[in-house]
């Protein structure tokens, strides 16, 4: 009798890794969760996921241990989410960012080539490869122009994915992810900062929220929708790269409005704009064109931005209300 398909998920403790694991478990996979610190990763995950995943230590700088792990578990699919985060950390420690977000992907590809060239790999790439984009919306063929060590490292990884696909026939794909959020998002990201502080204000635990440019616009989607697309990418006959986004833009002001109005509040009474937190304006609107994913993967996002912010603030209210 054929056993369960095996999937290895790196960076399993993060937002994307946890949603990917949840999806794979629901589809009947045996999920191996790879992390620098397996005990810590297990503690971070929702209980129903933590109890169903097999946790292993994974070092993005150690190619031989990658080979040993792939040889031992023989996964059919690998999803790589292990990376230094985007956001404020994009310029911190550029050497380590280059090693983990870039060179380490080549180590994974080499490990796959060594152990079993039939293993399928999905690499979590980023819209940061476009940097200061020269066209809008951005597609898979938009010229790349990274402007941070993070974006440059992701672009290097994408290039190696294509090289191994063409040179060695390895089924490797890059998912070019635009902003994607969820209740599992870290507090350092603006979406979660808004919902967390709005929940505190609603509960009388805070009085105001300081943000940068309220008119900054982004293409914000739900992480759970994006990991579904990444699974679909590995079910295709041929490997390819895809932009994953919503193809809709909203401003930070919209996010505030969606969140505060849902709580019966007016964001204008609480949100203060901080000029010192402004980022330089982009020359082109950052929005993804998902025509290719729609037509080939038969995928499209199910959760809209308003619903996403409501989902996040509900969870923040639950967390804050449960504390002593």
Secondary structure as UniProt FT lines:
FT   STRAND          6..10
FT   TURN            11..13
FT   HELIX           15..26
FT   TURN            27..28
FT   STRAND          30..35
FT   HELIX           38..44
FT   HELIX           47..50
FT   TURN            51..52
FT   STRAND          54..57
FT   TURN            60..61
FT   HELIX           63..73
FT   STRAND          77..80
FT   HELIX           87..91
FT   HELIX           94..97
FT   HELIX           98..103
FT   HELIX           104..115
FT   TURN            117..118
FT   STRAND          120..126
FT   HELIX           127..129
FT   TURN            140..141
FT   HELIX           149..168
FT   STRAND          172..177
FT   STRAND          180..181
FT   TURN            183..184
FT   TURN            187..188
FT   HELIX           190..202
FT   TURN            203..204
FT   STRAND          209..211
FT   TURN            214..215
FT   STRAND          217..218
FT   STRAND          221..222
FT   HELIX           223..233
FT   TURN            234..235
FT   STRAND          242..244
FT   STRAND          250..251
FT   HELIX           252..262
FT   TURN            263..264
FT   HELIX           267..269
FT   STRAND          271..273
FT   HELIX           275..277
FT   HELIX           291..292
FT   HELIX           293..297
FT   HELIX           305..322
//
